[in-house]
């Protein structure tokens, strides 16, 4: 399955990045990979898995009343597996033409969260962690004490996931600043202090 002409046409992957929700698994980048996935789910004789039409080969089988095994071979990023019921990933093994590779599995947040600034006070770099549960328009801007925008950190559509954001205030003077997160029209503001 992994050899032949197809494998030579794609970039070499040394790891596979996947995101997982309660009912889907998504491959984050293109590249030829085979996945062996063991899932646990509630006792549900009618659980169905939908495999991507982009898959080269794919199939799922029940291995007990509460677990299933899915094999997916694909070369395209995107949703590889979805289900009409919730499941939990027990194990994933990934192989590329050169052998087995590490799997980086990240969950999708269930709610929008903005962490506190760290460090705060700061000099000259401050960071924020935030989580986005759905694809949404997002603008993150830094304002000075008089309400002027001094920096636009993000102003575009953000995909679901966990993020870390850094602002370097090296060119700004000491003082109080406000970081405003505008997410789909809802606004949250964090106060930070630059001390040089």
Secondary structure, 3 states (H helix, E strand, C coil): CCCCHHHHCCCCCCEEEEEECCCEEEECCCCCEEEEEEEEECCCCCCCEEECCCCCEEEEEEEECCEEEEEEEECCCEEEEEECCCEEEEEEEEEECCEEEEEEEEECCCCCEECCCECCCECCEEEEEEEECCCEEEEEEEEECCCCEEEEEEEEEECCEEEEEEEECCCCCCEEEEEEEEECCEEEEEEEEECC
